[in-house]
């Protein structure tokens, strides 16, 4: 049994268990035409079949290739899907705030998509599946309460380079696998250009520093660029708040997150 065959089997069981233990039978996924959401959608279809709903949420800045790739994936795998454009909401907000730069525009777009997705999940009585990979989560490369939000995330412990390999195993549309990673938040936006390095470079360093727990000195001794490593370390610690629930000030003897902790799946 291959590595990614085992990973697929495990993640499908993970999705089934984590969703159904809540008493909910359905899931929704925001489908962008990118790699991560494509992999999550294919995994979710294996787990839930037609109880999966893929939601395409383009804006006026979405590239036609992303829309085409999302449609092709739905056709290839028979994914049930709908389209809910966020363009009217984004256009209205831009009219109110003409000074918006690309970062603010991108963050607002990500949050509008997640607000839309959670509203649809309420309508469908479904859980929202996350599509953020380990590279993005470690670096804080995502929008808090935007693309980082979800109820269950099956790929959060897979680095981006591993998601590429899993996508190939799953038979994801080749056009999606080959195109440069992009959140498609504005024209010409590129993940690797934003970060300054390729995912292969970043993942190689993070596997040493995060997974193997090597010191900065030992990671550099293995040939990793010191400037890149320092950027990674700074982002990991600076963005730790994005990986945690909000910190609650302790005032009583039983405070959520301090000493009122129960397993996620506790039952009466």
C-alpha positions as CSV (number, residue, x, y, z in Angstrom):
1,X,0.0,0.0,0.0
2,X,1.5,3.3,-1.1
3,X,2.0,6.3,1.3
4,X,-0.7,8.4,-0.3
5,X,-3.1,5.4,-0.5
6,X,-2.7,5.1,3.2
7,X,-3.1,8.8,3.7
8,X,-6.2,8.9,1.6
9,X,-7.8,6.0,3.5
10,X,-7.0,7.7,6.8
11,X,-8.3,11.1,5.8
12,X,-11.6,9.7,4.4
13,X,-12.2,7.9,7.7
14,X,-11.1,11.0,9.6
15,X,-13.7,13.1,7.8
16,X,-16.5,10.5,8.3
17,X,-15.8,10.2,12.0
18,X,-15.3,13.9,12.8
19,X,-18.4,15.0,10.9
20,X,-20.8,12.3,11.8
21,X,-20.0,12.3,15.6
22,X,-21.5,15.8,15.6
23,X,-24.8,14.4,14.4
24,X,-24.4,16.2,11.0
25,X,-24.3,14.2,7.8
26,X,-23.4,16.9,5.2
27,X,-20.4,19.1,4.4
28,X,-19.7,22.1,2.2
29,X,-16.3,23.1,0.7
30,X,-15.4,26.4,-0.9
31,X,-14.0,25.5,-4.4
32,X,-11.6,28.0,-5.8
33,X,-10.1,26.2,-8.7
34,X,-6.9,25.8,-6.7
35,X,-5.0,22.7,-5.5
36,X,-6.0,22.6,-1.8
37,X,-9.7,23.0,-2.2
38,X,-9.6,20.4,-5.1
39,X,-7.9,17.8,-2.9
40,X,-10.3,18.4,0.0
41,X,-13.3,18.2,-2.4
42,X,-12.2,14.9,-3.8
43,X,-11.5,13.4,-0.3
44,X,-14.9,14.7,0.9
45,X,-16.7,13.1,-2.0
46,X,-15.1,9.8,-1.1
47,X,-16.4,10.2,2.4
48,X,-19.8,11.8,1.8
49,X,-20.8,11.3,-1.9
50,X,-23.7,13.6,-2.8
51,X,-23.8,14.9,0.8
52,X,-20.9,17.1,-0.3
53,X,-21.8,20.5,-1.8
54,X,-19.0,22.5,-3.4
55,X,-19.5,26.3,-3.5
56,X,-17.7,28.4,-6.1
57,X,-17.4,32.0,-4.9
58,X,-15.7,34.1,-7.6
59,X,-15.2,37.9,-7.4
60,X,-14.6,40.4,-10.2
61,X,-10.9,39.6,-9.8
62,X,-11.1,35.9,-10.2
63,X,-9.2,34.6,-13.2
64,X,-11.1,32.8,-15.9
65,X,-8.7,29.9,-15.6
66,X,-9.6,29.4,-12.0
67,X,-13.3,29.3,-12.9
68,X,-12.6,26.8,-15.7
69,X,-10.5,24.6,-13.5
70,X,-13.2,24.5,-10.8
71,X,-15.8,23.5,-13.4
72,X,-13.5,20.9,-14.9
73,X,-12.9,19.3,-11.5
74,X,-16.7,19.2,-10.8
75,X,-17.2,17.5,-14.2
76,X,-14.4,15.0,-13.8
77,X,-15.5,13.9,-10.3
78,X,-19.3,14.5,-10.6
79,X,-19.2,17.0,-7.7
80,X,-22.4,18.6,-6.7
81,X,-21.8,22.4,-6.9
82,X,-23.3,25.9,-6.9
83,X,-21.9,29.3,-7.7
84,X,-22.4,32.3,-5.3
85,X,-20.4,35.3,-6.5
86,X,-19.0,37.7,-3.8
87,X,-18.5,40.4,-6.5
88,X,-21.6,42.5,-5.4
89,X,-20.5,42.6,-1.8
90,X,-16.9,43.4,-2.7
91,X,-17.9,46.1,-5.1
92,X,-20.1,47.7,-2.5
93,X,-17.3,47.7,0.0
94,X,-14.8,49.1,-2.4
95,X,-17.2,51.9,-3.3
96,X,-17.3,52.8,0.4
97,X,-13.5,52.5,0.9
98,X,-11.7,53.6,-2.3
99,X,-8.4,53.6,-0.5
100,X,-8.4,49.8,-0.2
101,X,-5.0,48.2,-1.0
102,X,-4.5,44.7,-2.2
103,X,-4.0,43.2,1.2
104,X,-7.1,44.7,2.7
105,X,-9.1,43.8,-0.4
106,X,-7.8,40.2,-0.3
107,X,-8.6,39.8,3.4
108,X,-12.1,41.2,2.9
109,X,-12.7,38.9,0.0
110,X,-11.6,35.9,2.0
111,X,-13.9,36.8,4.9
112,X,-16.8,37.4,2.6
113,X,-16.3,34.0,1.1
114,X,-16.2,32.3,4.5
115,X,-19.3,34.3,5.6
116,X,-21.1,33.0,2.5
117,X,-19.9,29.5,3.1
118,X,-21.0,29.4,6.7
119,X,-24.4,30.8,5.8
120,X,-24.8,28.1,3.1
121,X,-23.7,25.5,5.7
122,X,-26.5,26.7,8.0
123,X,-29.0,26.4,5.2
124,X,-27.8,22.9,4.3
125,X,-27.3,21.7,7.9
126,X,-23.7,21.0,7.0
127,X,-20.2,21.5,8.3
128,X,-17.6,23.6,6.6
129,X,-14.4,21.8,5.6
130,X,-11.1,23.6,5.8
131,X,-8.6,23.8,2.9
132,X,-5.5,25.3,4.6
133,X,-2.4,23.2,4.4
134,X,0.4,23.0,6.9
135,X,2.7,25.3,5.1
136,X,0.1,28.1,5.2
137,X,-0.9,27.4,8.8
138,X,2.7,27.4,10.1
139,X,3.6,30.6,8.2
140,X,0.3,32.4,9.0
141,X,-0.3,32.8,5.3
142,X,-4.0,33.1,5.4
143,X,-6.8,35.3,6.6
144,X,-8.1,35.0,10.2
145,X,-11.8,34.2,10.1
146,X,-11.4,34.0,6.3
147,X,-9.8,31.0,4.5
148,X,-8.3,29.8,7.9
149,X,-11.8,29.2,9.3
150,X,-13.5,25.8,9.2
151,X,-15.1,23.1,11.4
152,X,-12.9,20.3,10.2
153,X,-9.7,20.4,8.2
154,X,-8.3,17.2,6.6
155,X,-5.1,18.6,5.1
156,X,-3.8,20.9,7.9
157,X,-0.9,18.5,8.7
158,X,0.2,18.1,5.0
159,X,2.8,20.6,3.7
160,X,1.9,22.2,0.3
161,X,4.5,20.0,-1.5
162,X,2.7,16.9,0.0
163,X,-0.7,18.2,-1.1
164,X,0.7,18.3,-4.7
165,X,1.7,14.6,-4.4
166,X,-1.7,13.7,-2.9
167,X,-3.5,15.5,-5.7
168,X,-1.6,13.4,-8.3
169,X,-2.5,10.2,-6.5
170,X,-6.2,11.3,-6.3
171,X,-6.2,12.1,-10.0
172,X,-7.0,15.8,-9.6
173,X,-7.2,17.7,-12.9
174,X,-3.7,18.2,-14.3
175,X,-4.3,21.9,-15.0
176,X,-4.9,22.5,-11.3
177,X,-1.7,20.6,-10.3
178,X,0.5,22.5,-12.8
179,X,-0.6,26.1,-12.3
180,X,1.4,28.3,-9.9
181,X,-0.2,28.4,-6.4
182,X,-2.4,31.5,-6.0
183,X,-5.2,32.6,-3.7
184,X,-6.5,34.5,-6.7
185,X,-7.4,37.5,-4.5
186,X,-6.3,40.1,-7.1
187,X,-5.0,40.1,-10.6
188,X,-1.6,38.4,-10.9
189,X,-1.4,37.4,-7.2
190,X,1.1,34.6,-6.5
191,X,1.6,32.7,-3.2
192,X,5.3,32.1,-3.8
193,X,5.9,35.7,-5.0
194,X,4.3,36.9,-1.8
195,X,6.4,34.6,0.4
196,X,9.6,35.2,-1.6
197,X,10.5,31.5,-1.9
198,X,9.0,28.4,-3.5
199,X,6.9,26.0,-1.4
200,X,9.6,23.3,-2.0
201,X,12.2,25.5,-0.4
202,X,10.0,26.5,2.5
203,X,8.7,23.0,3.2
204,X,12.2,21.5,3.2
205,X,13.2,24.0,5.9
206,X,10.1,23.7,8.0
207,X,10.3,19.9,8.0
208,X,13.7,20.3,9.7
209,X,12.8,23.1,12.1
210,X,9.2,22.1,12.9
211,X,8.9,18.3,12.5
212,X,12.5,17.3,13.4
213,X,12.9,20.1,15.9
214,X,16.4,21.0,14.8
215,X,17.9,24.2,16.1
216,X,18.4,27.2,13.8
217,X,22.1,26.4,13.8
218,X,21.6,22.8,12.8
219,X,19.1,23.6,10.1
220,X,21.5,26.1,8.5
221,X,24.2,23.4,8.8
222,X,22.1,21.3,6.5
223,X,22.4,23.9,3.7
224,X,19.2,25.9,4.3
225,X,19.4,29.6,3.5
226,X,19.7,31.6,6.8
227,X,17.7,34.5,5.6
228,X,14.8,32.3,4.5
229,X,14.9,30.3,7.8
230,X,14.8,33.5,9.8
231,X,11.8,34.7,7.9
232,X,10.1,31.3,8.5
233,X,10.9,31.4,12.3
234,X,9.6,35.0,12.6
235,X,6.4,34.1,10.8
236,X,5.8,30.9,12.8
237,X,6.0,32.8,16.1
238,X,4.5,36.1,15.0
239,X,1.4,34.4,13.5
240,X,0.8,31.9,16.3
241,X,-2.3,33.7,17.3
242,X,-3.9,32.6,14.1
243,X,-3.6,29.0,15.1
244,X,-5.3,29.4,18.5
245,X,-8.7,30.2,19.7
246,X,-9.0,33.7,21.2
247,X,-7.3,33.9,24.6
248,X,-9.8,34.4,27.5
249,X,-8.8,36.5,30.5
250,X,-9.1,34.2,33.6
251,X,-11.4,35.5,36.3
252,X,-13.0,32.4,37.8
253,X,-12.1,28.9,38.9
254,X,-13.3,27.4,35.7
255,X,-12.3,29.3,32.6
256,X,-12.7,28.2,29.0
257,X,-9.3,27.3,27.5
258,X,-7.5,27.3,30.9
259,X,-9.1,24.7,33.3
260,X,-12.5,24.0,31.6
261,X,-11.1,21.7,28.9
262,X,-13.0,18.7,27.5
263,X,-12.3,16.6,24.4
264,X,-13.9,17.9,21.2
265,X,-16.2,14.8,21.0
266,X,-17.2,14.6,24.6
267,X,-20.7,13.1,25.2
268,X,-23.1,13.2,28.2
